[in-house]
Amino acid sequence: MMQQQGFFTQLANRFSEGGVLFMSLILICLLMSFFFLISGFYLANKNEVKSRKMISLVSDSSLLGLVIGFLGSIIGLITAFDAIEGMNSISSGMLAGGLKVSFLTTLFGTLVFVISRIGILIYKWMYKF
């Protein structure tokens, strides 16, 4: 009987499937967004100008993560189509697998963008930005 994989094991598998380079860049954008968001909340009552700059950086880093995700997806699709072009025949399972892998970076980039935007909305709601 097969054991069910844990959440973090599945997450690590998806991370490596999506391509370590692009997924790592998107993860860096997520970490930067968290850092800027936490700094923005911390500085909200101390220095309003710096706090707004931090929230602006959250917006920029989340957008960068989204764009890197789309770039990774496009490069993945081009690579998959090059491989398909080189083969005489291809199965539908192979095509579906290639498409799945190419969209993992887009999904991760979109999640980074949505999570960061939720943080910005909470900040604006709390501090009437």
ZABASE-250803 format. One line per 2 residues: their letters; for each residue x, y, z of N, C-alpha, C, O. Coordinates in Angstrom, 1 decimal. Example, Ala and Ser with C-alpha at 12.3 -4.5 7.8 and 13.67 -1.06 7.14 Angstrom:
# ZABASE-250803
as	13.2:-5.7:7.8:12.3:-4.5:7.8:13.2:-3.3:7.8:14.2:-3.3:8.5; 12.8:-2.2:7.1:13.7:-1.1:7.1:12.9:0.0:7.9:13.4:1.1:8.0
# end
This chain:
# ZABASE-250803
mm	0.8:-1.2:0.0:0.0:0.0:0.0:0.9:1.2:0.0:1.9:1.3:0.8; 0.6:2.2:-0.9:1.4:3.4:-1.0:1.0:4.4:0.1:-0.2:4.6:0.4
qq	2.0:5.1:0.6:1.7:6.1:1.6:1.4:7.4:0.9:2.0:7.7:-0.2; 0.5:8.2:1.5:0.2:9.5:0.9:1.4:10.5:1.3:1.8:10.5:2.4
qg	1.8:11.3:0.3:2.9:12.2:0.5:2.3:13.4:1.4:1.2:13.7:1.3; 3.2:13.9:2.2:2.9:15.1:3.0:2.8:16.3:2.1:3.2:16.4:1.0
ff	2.2:17.3:2.7:2.0:18.6:2.0:3.3:19.2:1.5:3.4:19.7:0.4; 4.3:19.2:2.4:5.5:19.9:2.1:6.3:19.1:1.1:7.1:19.6:0.3
tq	6.2:17.8:1.1:6.8:16.9:0.1:6.2:17.2:-1.3:6.9:17.3:-2.3; 4.9:17.3:-1.3:4.2:17.6:-2.6:4.6:19.0:-3.1:4.8:19.2:-4.3
la	4.7:20.0:-2.2:5.1:21.3:-2.5:6.5:21.4:-3.1:6.8:22.1:-4.0; 7.4:20.6:-2.4:8.8:20.6:-2.9:8.8:19.9:-4.3:9.6:20.3:-5.2
nr	8.0:18.9:-4.5:8.0:18.2:-5.8:7.5:19.2:-6.9:8.1:19.3:-8.0; 6.4:19.9:-6.6:5.9:20.9:-7.6:6.9:22.0:-7.8:7.1:22.5:-8.9
fs	7.6:22.4:-6.8:8.6:23.5:-6.9:9.7:23.0:-7.9:10.1:23.8:-8.8; 10.2:21.8:-7.7:11.3:21.3:-8.6:10.7:21.1:-10.0:11.4:21.2:-11.0
eg	9.5:20.6:-10.2:8.8:20.4:-11.5:8.7:21.7:-12.3:8.9:21.7:-13.5; 8.4:22.8:-11.6:8.3:24.1:-12.3:9.5:24.7:-12.7:9.5:25.7:-13.4
gv	10.7:24.1:-12.4:12.0:24.7:-12.8:12.5:25.5:-11.6:11.9:26.5:-11.2; 13.6:25.0:-11.1:14.2:25.6:-9.9:14.5:27.1:-10.0:14.4:27.9:-9.1
lf	15.1:27.5:-11.2:15.5:28.9:-11.4:14.3:29.8:-11.3:14.3:30.7:-10.5; 13.3:29.6:-12.1:12.1:30.5:-12.0:11.3:30.4:-10.7:10.9:31.5:-10.2
ms	11.2:29.3:-10.2:10.4:29.1:-9.0:11.2:29.8:-7.8:10.6:30.3:-6.9; 12.5:29.7:-7.8:13.3:30.4:-6.8:13.2:31.9:-6.9:13.1:32.6:-5.9
li	13.3:32.4:-8.1:13.1:33.9:-8.3:11.7:34.3:-7.8:11.6:35.4:-7.2; 10.7:33.5:-8.1:9.4:33.9:-7.6:9.3:33.8:-6.1:8.7:34.6:-5.4
li	9.9:32.8:-5.5:10.0:32.7:-4.0:10.7:33.9:-3.4:10.3:34.4:-2.4; 11.8:34.3:-4.0:12.5:35.5:-3.5:11.5:36.7:-3.6:11.5:37.5:-2.7
cl	10.7:36.9:-4.6:9.8:38.0:-4.7:8.7:37.8:-3.6:8.3:38.9:-3.0; 8.3:36.6:-3.2:7.4:36.4:-2.1:8.0:36.8:-0.8:7.4:37.5:0.0
lm	9.2:36.4:-0.6:9.9:36.8:0.7:10.2:38.3:0.8:10.0:38.9:1.8; 10.5:38.9:-0.4:10.7:40.4:-0.4:9.3:41.1:-0.1:9.3:42.0:0.7
sf	8.2:40.6:-0.6:6.9:41.1:-0.4:6.6:41.0:1.1:6.1:42.0:1.7; 6.8:39.9:1.7:6.6:39.7:3.1:7.4:40.7:4.0:6.9:41.3:4.9
ff	8.7:40.8:3.6:9.6:41.7:4.3:9.1:43.2:4.2:9.0:43.9:5.2; 8.8:43.6:3.0:8.3:45.0:2.8:6.9:45.2:3.5:6.7:46.3:4.1
li	6.1:44.2:3.5:4.8:44.3:4.1:4.9:44.4:5.6:4.3:45.3:6.3; 5.7:43.6:6.2:5.9:43.6:7.7:6.6:45.0:8.1:6.2:45.6:9.1
sg	7.5:45.4:7.2:8.2:46.7:7.5:7.1:47.9:7.4:7.2:48.8:8.2; 6.3:47.8:6.4:5.2:48.8:6.3:4.3:48.8:7.5:3.9:49.9:7.9
fy	3.9:47.7:8.0:3.0:47.7:9.2:3.8:48.2:10.4:3.2:48.9:11.2; 5.1:47.8:10.5:5.9:48.3:11.6:6.0:49.8:11.6:6.0:50.4:12.7
la	6.3:50.3:10.4:6.5:51.8:10.3:5.3:52.6:10.2:5.3:53.9:10.2; 4.1:52.0:10.2:2.9:52.7:10.0:2.6:53.9:11.0:2.2:55.0:10.6
nk	2.9:53.6:12.2:2.7:54.7:13.2:3.9:55.5:13.5:3.8:56.6:14.1; 5.1:55.1:13.0:6.3:55.8:13.3:6.7:56.7:12.2:7.1:57.9:12.5
ne	6.6:56.3:11.0:7.1:57.1:9.9:6.2:56.8:8.7:6.4:55.8:8.0; 5.2:57.6:8.4:4.2:57.4:7.4:4.8:57.3:6.0:4.3:56.5:5.2
vk	5.7:58.2:5.7:6.3:58.2:4.4:7.1:56.9:4.1:6.9:56.4:3.0; 7.9:56.5:5.0:8.6:55.2:4.8:7.6:54.0:4.7:7.9:53.1:4.0
sr	6.6:54.1:5.5:5.6:53.0:5.5:4.9:52.9:4.1:4.8:51.8:3.6; 4.6:54.1:3.5:4.0:54.1:2.2:5.0:53.6:1.1:4.6:52.9:0.2
km	6.3:53.9:1.3:7.3:53.4:0.4:7.4:51.9:0.5:7.5:51.2:-0.5; 7.3:51.4:1.7:7.4:49.9:1.8:6.2:49.2:1.2:6.3:48.2:0.5
is	5.0:49.8:1.3:3.8:49.2:0.7:3.9:49.3:-0.8:3.4:48.4:-1.5; 4.5:50.4:-1.3:4.7:50.5:-2.7:5.7:49.4:-3.2:5.5:48.9:-4.3
lv	6.7:49.1:-2.4:7.6:48.1:-2.8:7.0:46.7:-2.7:7.3:45.8:-3.5; 6.0:46.5:-1.8:5.2:45.3:-1.8:4.5:45.1:-3.2:4.6:44.0:-3.8
sd	3.9:46.2:-3.6:3.2:46.1:-4.9:4.2:45.8:-6.1:3.9:45.0:-6.9; 5.3:46.4:-6.0:6.3:46.2:-7.1:6.9:44.8:-7.1:7.0:44.2:-8.1
ss	7.2:44.3:-5.9:7.8:42.9:-5.8:6.8:41.9:-6.2:7.1:40.8:-6.7; 5.5:42.1:-5.8:4.5:41.1:-6.1:4.2:41.1:-7.7:4.0:40.0:-8.2
ll	4.2:42.2:-8.3:4.1:42.3:-9.7:5.2:41.7:-10.4:5.1:41.0:-11.5; 6.5:41.9:-9.9:7.6:41.2:-10.5:7.5:39.7:-10.4:7.9:39.0:-11.3
gl	7.0:39.2:-9.3:6.8:37.7:-9.1:5.8:37.2:-10.1:6.0:36.1:-10.7; 4.7:38.0:-10.4:3.7:37.6:-11.4:4.3:37.6:-12.8:4.1:36.6:-13.5
vi	5.1:38.6:-13.1:5.7:38.6:-14.5:6.7:37.6:-14.6:6.8:37.0:-15.7; 7.5:37.3:-13.6:8.5:36.2:-13.7:7.8:34.9:-13.9:8.3:34.0:-14.7
gf	6.6:34.7:-13.3:5.9:33.5:-13.5:5.4:33.3:-14.9:5.5:32.2:-15.5; 4.9:34.4:-15.5:4.5:34.3:-16.9:5.7:34.1:-17.8:5.5:33.3:-18.8
lg	6.8:34.7:-17.5:8.0:34.5:-18.3:8.4:33.0:-18.3:8.8:32.5:-19.3; 8.4:32.5:-17.1:8.8:31.1:-17.0:7.8:30.2:-17.7:8.3:29.2:-18.3
si	6.6:30.5:-17.7:5.6:29.7:-18.4:5.8:29.8:-19.9:5.7:28.8:-20.6; 6.1:31.0:-20.4:6.3:31.1:-21.8:7.5:30.4:-22.3:7.5:29.7:-23.3
ig	8.6:30.5:-21.5:9.8:29.8:-21.8:9.6:28.3:-21.7:10.1:27.5:-22.6; 8.9:27.8:-20.8:8.5:26.4:-20.6:7.7:25.9:-21.8:7.9:24.8:-22.3
li	6.8:26.7:-22.3:6.0:26.3:-23.4:6.8:26.2:-24.7:6.7:25.3:-25.5; 7.7:27.2:-24.9:8.6:27.1:-26.1:9.5:25.9:-26.0:9.7:25.3:-27.1
ta	10.0:25.6:-24.9:10.8:24.4:-24.7:10.0:23.1:-25.0:10.5:22.2:-25.7; 8.8:23.1:-24.5:8.0:21.9:-24.7:7.6:21.8:-26.2:7.7:20.6:-26.7
fd	7.3:22.8:-26.8:7.0:22.8:-28.3:8.2:22.4:-29.1:8.1:21.8:-30.1; 9.4:22.9:-28.7:10.6:22.5:-29.4:10.8:20.9:-29.3:11.2:20.3:-30.3
ai	10.6:20.4:-28.1:10.7:19.0:-27.9:9.7:18.2:-28.7:10.0:17.1:-29.3; 8.4:18.7:-28.8:7.4:18.1:-29.6:7.7:18.1:-31.1:7.5:17.1:-31.8
eg	8.3:19.2:-31.5:8.6:19.4:-32.9:9.7:18.4:-33.3:9.7:17.9:-34.4; 10.6:18.1:-32.4:11.7:17.1:-32.7:11.3:15.7:-32.7:12.0:14.8:-33.2
mn	10.1:15.4:-32.2:9.6:14.0:-32.1:8.6:13.8:-33.3:8.0:14.7:-33.7; 8.6:12.5:-33.7:7.6:12.2:-34.8:6.2:12.0:-34.3:5.2:12.4:-34.9
si	6.1:11.4:-33.1:4.8:11.2:-32.5:4.8:11.6:-31.0:5.9:11.5:-30.4; 3.7:12.0:-30.5:3.6:12.4:-29.1:2.3:11.9:-28.5:1.3:12.0:-29.2
ss	2.4:11.5:-27.3:1.1:11.0:-26.7:0.4:12.2:-26.0:1.1:13.2:-25.7; -0.8:12.1:-25.8:-1.6:13.2:-25.1:-1.1:13.3:-23.7:-1.2:14.4:-23.2
gm	-0.7:12.2:-23.1:-0.2:12.3:-21.7:1.1:13.1:-21.6:1.3:13.9:-20.6; 1.9:13.0:-22.6:3.2:13.7:-22.6:2.9:15.2:-22.8:3.5:16.1:-22.2
la	2.0:15.5:-23.7:1.6:16.9:-23.9:1.0:17.5:-22.7:1.3:18.7:-22.3; 0.1:16.8:-22.0:-0.5:17.3:-20.8:0.5:17.5:-19.7:0.4:18.5:-19.0
gg	1.4:16.6:-19.6:2.5:16.8:-18.6:3.3:18.0:-18.8:3.7:18.7:-17.9; 3.7:18.2:-20.1:4.5:19.4:-20.4:3.7:20.7:-20.2:4.3:21.7:-19.7
lk	2.4:20.7:-20.5:1.6:21.9:-20.2:1.5:22.2:-18.7:1.5:23.3:-18.3; 1.3:21.1:-17.9:1.2:21.2:-16.5:2.5:21.9:-15.9:2.4:22.8:-15.1
vs	3.6:21.4:-16.3:4.9:21.9:-15.8:5.0:23.4:-16.2:5.5:24.2:-15.4; 4.6:23.7:-17.4:4.8:25.1:-17.8:3.9:26.1:-17.1:4.2:27.3:-16.9
fl	2.8:25.6:-16.6:1.9:26.5:-15.8:2.1:26.6:-14.3:1.5:27.4:-13.7; 3.1:25.8:-13.8:3.4:25.8:-12.4:4.0:27.2:-12.0:3.7:27.7:-11.0
tt	4.8:27.7:-12.9:5.4:29.0:-12.6:4.4:30.1:-12.6:4.4:31.1:-11.8; 3.4:30.0:-13.5:2.4:31.0:-13.6:1.5:31.0:-12.3:1.1:32.0:-11.8
lf	1.2:29.7:-11.9:0.4:29.6:-10.7:1.1:30.1:-9.5:0.5:30.9:-8.7; 2.4:29.8:-9.3:3.1:30.3:-8.2:3.3:31.8:-8.2:3.1:32.5:-7.1
gt	3.5:32.4:-9.3:3.6:33.9:-9.5:2.3:34.5:-9.2:2.3:35.6:-8.5; 1.2:33.9:-9.6:-0.1:34.5:-9.3:-0.4:34.4:-7.8:-1.0:35.3:-7.3
lv	-0.1:33.3:-7.2:-0.3:33.2:-5.7:0.5:34.3:-5.0:0.0:34.9:-4.0; 1.7:34.5:-5.4:2.5:35.6:-4.8:1.8:36.9:-4.9:1.8:37.7:-4.0
fv	1.3:37.2:-6.1:0.7:38.4:-6.4:-0.6:38.6:-5.5:-0.8:39.6:-4.9; -1.4:37.5:-5.4:-2.7:37.6:-4.7:-2.4:37.7:-3.2:-3.0:38.5:-2.5
is	-1.4:37.0:-2.7:-1.1:37.1:-1.2:-0.6:38.5:-0.9:-1.0:39.0:0.1; 0.2:39.0:-1.7:0.7:40.4:-1.5:-0.4:41.4:-1.6:-0.4:42.4:-0.8
ri	-1.3:41.3:-2.5:-2.4:42.2:-2.7:-3.3:42.1:-1.5:-3.9:43.2:-1.1; -3.5:41.0:-0.9:-4.4:40.9:0.3:-3.7:41.6:1.4:-4.4:42.3:2.2
gi	-2.4:41.5:1.6:-1.7:42.2:2.6:-1.8:43.7:2.4:-2.0:44.5:3.4; -1.7:44.2:1.2:-1.9:45.6:0.9:-3.3:46.1:1.2:-3.5:47.2:1.8
li	-4.3:45.3:0.9:-5.7:45.6:1.2:-5.9:45.7:2.7:-6.6:46.6:3.2; -5.3:44.8:3.5:-5.4:44.9:4.9:-4.7:46.1:5.5:-5.3:46.8:6.4
yk	-3.6:46.5:4.9:-2.9:47.7:5.3:-3.7:48.9:5.1:-3.9:49.8:5.9; -4.3:49.0:3.9:-5.1:50.1:3.5:-6.4:50.2:4.4:-6.8:51.3:4.7
wm	-6.9:49.1:4.7:-8.1:49.1:5.6:-7.8:49.5:7.0:-8.6:50.2:7.6; -6.6:49.1:7.5:-6.2:49.4:8.9:-5.8:50.9:9.0:-6.0:51.5:10.0
yk	-5.1:51.4:8.0:-4.4:52.7:8.1:-5.0:53.8:7.2:-4.5:54.9:7.1; -6.1:53.4:6.5:-6.7:54.4:5.6:-5.7:55.1:4.7:-5.6:56.3:4.7
f	-5.0:54.3:4.0:-3.9:54.8:3.1:-4.4:55.7:2.0:-3.7:56.2:1.2
# end
